[in-house]
Amino acid sequence: MMNRLLFVLSLLLAVEAVARPQVRVKRDPATKVLTFYLEGKSSPGVLTLYFDLREVSNCNQSPGVYRYEIAQDGDSFLTLRPEDKTRDVGYNSAYRTFSGRVDSPVDTMFVYRIPATTQRPLQITPVRDDRDMDRPESERRIIGYSVGLEEGDTVYAARRGTVLWILSPADSPVKRPDVKTTAGTVRLYVEHADGSRGCYTCLEAEHLLVGVGDEVLPGTPLGLAGSYDGEHHFTAFMLTRRAFDPGDDPLQAQPRTRYVKGRFATAEGDLFIGEKRVCQGVMNDDLLLRELSKRELKRWRALHR
């Protein structure tokens, strides 16, 4: 069972949607102002754009690589204004895009809801990285959590975010002939506002309650827990972020996936679960209200007077 779980968690890191939007430049003939737009964004969530501005002339914008987060297709992200309004702005450029947030500062103190029922205690098992085989098990990095569930149990969102992808094991380029998976299960990715991602494994494909592009809140039902052997039901939950190593060129290098330590709201308080244990999750107003915008919070308070 653990071998299968490690395999499934490795799949979470192997699949990355390819975003191929294009930068369009609009030049105002009267003012010589250049406005840059990103078009062709078709994926949900935020897209990260690295824009390398080079050989700039007649403009006070400094050359360099700039990072932008694009939320909507067609958003403008840069304007170049001429210093001498009788002459055009000169420039050269290159760019690269990534689906989701890259190099975004993740809140390492954030407290997540355990993505399962709060009605009873649950067996939670940290899953450790099997690539750290030269270390004692207690020193290996925790890369996810397996939550033991029962048939018919619901899996819930641990934090507010946007559903990025829903994928089956067959969608991954990683193949492990020694591990069998069922065609009836999927894994689901949710992007959070701080750039972290929640990955939920082993959901029943026929009983999903959300779709790609949906926004979820902590406690939103995602679907029913699945099983790989028809007997043991569970979900595995992983938190990751993506960032470049120091000194990497974002127009050439690939961002690395890093694991995020999660703290969870439990009946015993906020816990980092470092060892296998039984604990009971909680869901309260605080977990929800901290995720709402000012407008949403005002509306919620009006409904709950």
C-alpha positions as CSV (number, residue, x, y, z in Angstrom):
1,M,0.0,0.0,0.0
2,M,2.8,2.5,0.9
3,N,4.6,1.7,-2.3
4,R,1.5,2.5,-4.3
5,L,1.0,5.8,-2.4
6,L,4.6,6.9,-3.0
7,F,4.1,6.1,-6.7
8,V,0.9,8.2,-6.8
9,L,2.6,11.1,-5.0
10,S,5.4,11.0,-7.5
11,L,2.9,11.4,-10.3
12,L,1.7,14.6,-8.8
13,L,5.1,16.2,-9.5
14,A,5.4,14.8,-13.1
15,V,2.5,16.4,-14.8
16,E,2.6,20.1,-15.8
17,A,0.2,21.8,-18.1
18,V,1.8,23.6,-21.0
19,A,0.8,27.2,-21.4
20,R,1.6,28.8,-24.8
21,P,0.1,32.2,-24.8
22,Q,1.6,35.1,-26.8
23,V,2.7,38.6,-26.0
24,R,1.0,41.3,-28.2
25,V,2.3,44.9,-28.4
26,K,0.0,47.8,-29.2
27,R,1.7,51.1,-30.3
28,D,-0.2,54.4,-30.1
29,P,0.8,56.4,-33.2
30,A,0.0,59.7,-31.6
31,T,1.8,59.3,-28.2
32,K,4.4,56.6,-29.2
33,V,3.3,54.7,-26.1
34,L,3.8,50.9,-26.2
35,T,1.4,48.6,-24.2
36,F,2.1,44.9,-23.8
37,Y,-0.7,42.3,-23.5
38,L,-0.7,38.6,-22.9
39,E,-3.2,36.8,-25.1
40,G,-4.1,33.1,-25.5
41,K,-4.3,32.2,-21.7
42,S,-6.6,29.3,-21.6
43,S,-5.7,27.6,-18.3
44,P,-7.5,28.4,-15.1
45,G,-5.7,30.1,-12.2
46,V,-2.8,32.5,-12.5
47,L,-0.1,32.4,-15.1
48,T,3.5,33.6,-14.4
49,L,5.2,35.5,-17.1
50,Y,9.0,36.3,-17.2
51,F,9.6,39.1,-19.6
52,D,13.2,40.0,-20.6
53,L,13.4,43.6,-21.7
54,R,16.6,44.4,-23.7
55,E,18.2,47.2,-25.7
56,V,15.8,49.9,-24.4
57,S,16.2,53.3,-25.9
58,N,14.1,56.6,-25.6
59,C,12.5,55.2,-22.5
60,N,13.2,55.4,-18.8
61,Q,12.3,51.7,-18.2
62,S,15.4,49.8,-17.2
63,P,16.4,46.7,-19.0
64,G,16.0,43.4,-17.1
65,V,13.9,40.3,-16.5
66,Y,10.6,41.2,-15.0
67,R,8.1,38.8,-13.4
68,Y,4.3,39.3,-13.8
69,E,1.3,37.3,-12.6
70,I,-1.4,37.3,-15.2
71,A,-5.0,36.5,-14.0
72,Q,-7.1,37.0,-17.1
73,D,-6.6,36.5,-20.9
74,G,-5.8,39.8,-22.5
75,D,-4.4,41.5,-19.4
76,S,-1.9,44.3,-20.0
77,F,1.3,43.9,-18.0
78,L,3.8,46.6,-19.2
79,T,3.7,50.1,-20.6
80,L,6.7,51.9,-22.2
81,R,6.5,55.7,-22.6
82,P,8.9,57.7,-24.8
83,E,11.2,60.3,-23.2
84,D,11.2,62.1,-26.5
85,K,7.6,62.0,-27.8
86,T,8.7,62.7,-31.3
87,R,10.6,59.4,-31.6
88,D,9.6,55.8,-31.1
89,V,10.6,53.7,-28.2
90,G,13.3,51.1,-29.1
91,Y,13.5,47.7,-27.4
92,N,14.1,44.0,-27.8
93,S,12.5,41.3,-25.7
94,A,12.1,37.6,-25.0
95,Y,9.6,36.0,-22.7
96,R,8.5,32.7,-21.1
97,T,5.3,31.6,-19.4
98,F,4.4,29.1,-16.8
99,S,1.0,27.9,-15.6
100,G,0.4,28.7,-12.0
101,R,2.6,30.9,-9.7
102,V,6.3,30.5,-9.7
103,D,8.7,32.1,-7.2
104,S,5.8,33.2,-5.1
105,P,6.4,33.6,-1.3
106,V,4.4,30.8,0.4
107,D,3.0,31.3,3.8
108,T,4.8,28.6,5.8
109,M,2.7,29.3,8.9
110,F,-0.7,28.8,7.2
111,V,-3.0,26.3,9.0
112,Y,-4.9,24.0,6.7
113,R,-8.1,22.0,7.3
114,I,-7.6,18.3,7.3
115,P,-9.2,17.3,3.9
116,A,-11.6,14.8,5.4
117,T,-14.5,14.4,7.8
118,T,-14.4,16.2,11.1
119,Q,-17.0,13.9,12.7
120,R,-14.5,11.3,13.9
121,P,-10.8,10.7,14.6
122,L,-8.8,9.6,11.5
123,Q,-5.5,7.8,11.0
124,I,-3.1,10.1,9.4
125,T,0.3,8.8,8.1
126,P,3.0,11.2,6.9
127,V,4.5,9.9,3.6
128,R,8.3,10.3,3.5
129,D,10.5,10.8,0.4
130,D,11.8,7.4,-0.7
131,R,14.7,9.2,-2.5
132,D,16.2,9.9,1.0
133,M,17.0,6.2,1.4
134,D,20.4,6.9,2.9
135,R,18.8,8.6,5.9
136,P,16.9,7.0,8.8
137,E,13.2,7.1,8.1
138,S,12.6,9.7,10.8
139,E,14.9,12.1,9.0
140,R,13.4,11.7,5.5
141,R,11.4,14.6,4.2
142,I,7.7,14.5,4.5
143,I,6.2,14.9,1.1
144,G,2.5,14.2,1.8
145,Y,-0.1,12.8,4.1
146,S,-2.2,9.7,3.8
147,V,-5.6,10.0,5.5
148,G,-7.4,6.7,6.1
149,L,-11.1,6.9,5.2
150,E,-14.1,4.7,4.7
151,E,-16.1,3.9,1.6
152,G,-18.5,6.8,0.9
153,D,-16.4,9.4,2.8
154,T,-16.1,12.8,1.3
155,V,-12.8,14.5,0.6
156,Y,-12.9,18.3,1.3
157,A,-10.8,21.3,0.2
158,A,-8.1,22.1,2.8
159,R,-7.8,25.8,1.7
160,R,-9.3,28.3,-0.7
161,G,-8.1,28.0,-4.3
162,T,-8.8,27.3,-8.0
163,V,-9.0,23.8,-9.4
164,L,-6.2,23.6,-12.0
165,W,-6.3,20.0,-13.2
166,I,-8.1,16.7,-12.7
167,L,-6.0,13.9,-14.0
168,S,-6.0,10.1,-14.1
169,P,-2.9,8.0,-13.4
170,A,-2.8,7.2,-17.2
171,D,-2.2,11.0,-17.9
172,S,1.2,10.9,-16.3
173,P,4.4,10.2,-18.4
174,V,5.8,8.3,-15.4
175,K,5.2,4.5,-15.7
176,R,5.7,2.0,-13.0
177,P,4.7,-1.5,-14.2
178,D,5.2,-2.9,-10.6
179,V,2.3,-0.7,-9.3
180,K,-1.3,-1.2,-10.3
181,T,-3.8,1.7,-10.2
182,T,-7.4,1.8,-11.0
183,A,-8.9,3.7,-13.9
184,G,-11.7,4.9,-11.7
185,T,-9.6,7.2,-9.6
186,V,-8.2,10.7,-10.3
187,R,-6.0,13.2,-8.6
188,L,-7.0,16.9,-8.3
189,Y,-4.8,20.0,-8.1
190,V,-5.8,23.2,-6.4
191,E,-3.8,26.5,-6.7
192,H,-3.7,28.7,-3.6
193,A,-3.3,32.5,-3.5
194,D,0.2,32.4,-2.1
195,G,1.5,30.1,-4.9
196,S,1.3,26.8,-3.1
197,R,-0.7,23.9,-4.5
198,G,-2.8,21.3,-2.8
199,C,-2.8,17.9,-4.5
200,Y,-5.5,15.4,-3.7
201,T,-5.0,11.8,-4.7
202,C,-7.4,8.8,-5.0
203,L,-10.8,10.5,-5.6
204,E,-13.5,8.5,-7.3
205,A,-13.8,9.7,-10.9
206,E,-17.6,9.0,-11.0
207,H,-18.3,11.0,-7.9
208,L,-16.4,14.3,-8.3
209,L,-18.2,17.4,-7.1
210,V,-16.0,20.0,-8.7
211,G,-14.5,20.7,-12.1
212,V,-11.5,22.5,-13.6
213,G,-11.7,26.2,-13.1
214,D,-14.0,26.0,-10.0
215,E,-13.1,28.0,-7.0
216,V,-13.2,26.1,-3.7
217,L,-13.2,27.2,-0.1
218,P,-11.9,25.3,3.0
219,G,-14.6,22.6,3.5
220,T,-15.9,22.5,-0.1
221,P,-16.6,18.9,-1.0
222,L,-14.4,17.8,-3.8
223,G,-15.6,14.2,-4.2
224,L,-15.6,10.7,-2.6
225,A,-12.5,8.9,-1.4
226,G,-11.4,6.1,-3.7
227,S,-9.5,2.9,-3.3
228,Y,-6.7,1.1,-5.2
229,D,-7.7,-2.4,-4.0
230,G,-11.4,-2.1,-3.5
231,E,-11.1,-2.5,0.2
232,H,-9.0,0.3,1.8
233,H,-10.2,3.8,1.1
234,F,-8.1,6.9,1.6
235,T,-6.9,10.2,0.2
236,A,-3.4,11.4,0.0
237,F,-2.7,15.2,0.3
238,M,0.4,17.0,-0.7
239,L,1.5,20.7,-0.5
240,T,4.0,21.9,-3.0
241,R,5.4,25.2,-4.5
242,R,7.6,25.9,-7.5
243,A,10.7,28.1,-7.5
244,F,13.9,28.6,-9.4
245,D,17.3,28.0,-7.7
246,P,19.3,31.1,-6.9
247,G,21.1,32.2,-10.1
248,D,18.9,30.3,-12.5
249,D,17.8,32.1,-15.7
250,P,14.0,31.8,-15.7
251,L,14.0,32.0,-19.5
252,Q,16.2,28.9,-19.7
253,A,16.0,26.8,-16.6
254,Q,13.1,24.8,-15.1
255,P,11.5,25.7,-11.8
256,R,11.9,23.1,-9.1
257,T,9.1,21.6,-7.1
258,R,9.5,22.0,-3.4
259,Y,7.5,20.4,-0.6
260,V,5.6,22.7,1.8
261,K,5.2,21.7,5.4
262,G,1.6,21.9,6.4
263,R,0.1,22.6,9.8
264,F,-3.4,21.3,10.3
265,A,-6.4,22.4,12.5
266,T,-7.2,19.6,14.9
267,A,-9.2,19.1,18.1
268,E,-5.8,19.2,19.9
269,G,-4.8,22.6,18.3
270,D,-2.8,23.5,15.2
271,L,-0.4,20.7,14.5
272,F,2.4,19.8,12.2
273,I,1.9,16.0,11.9
274,G,5.3,14.5,11.8
275,E,4.5,10.9,12.8
276,K,1.7,8.5,12.2
277,R,-1.1,9.3,14.6
278,V,-4.9,9.4,15.1
279,C,-6.3,12.9,15.3
280,Q,-9.6,14.6,14.6
281,G,-9.8,17.6,12.3
282,V,-11.9,20.7,12.9
283,M,-13.8,23.1,10.8
284,N,-14.8,26.5,12.2
285,D,-15.7,30.0,11.1
286,D,-12.1,31.2,11.5
287,L,-10.8,28.8,8.9
288,L,-13.4,30.2,6.4
289,L,-13.4,33.9,7.3
290,R,-9.7,34.4,7.0
291,E,-10.0,33.4,3.3
292,L,-12.7,35.8,2.4
293,S,-12.3,39.2,0.7
294,K,-13.6,42.3,2.4
295,R,-16.7,42.3,0.3
296,E,-17.3,38.6,0.9
297,L,-16.7,39.0,4.6
298,K,-19.3,41.9,4.7
299,R,-21.8,39.7,2.9
300,W,-21.1,36.7,5.2
301,R,-21.6,38.9,8.3
302,A,-24.9,40.3,7.0
303,L,-26.2,36.7,6.4
304,H,-25.1,35.5,9.9
305,R,-26.4,38.3,12.1
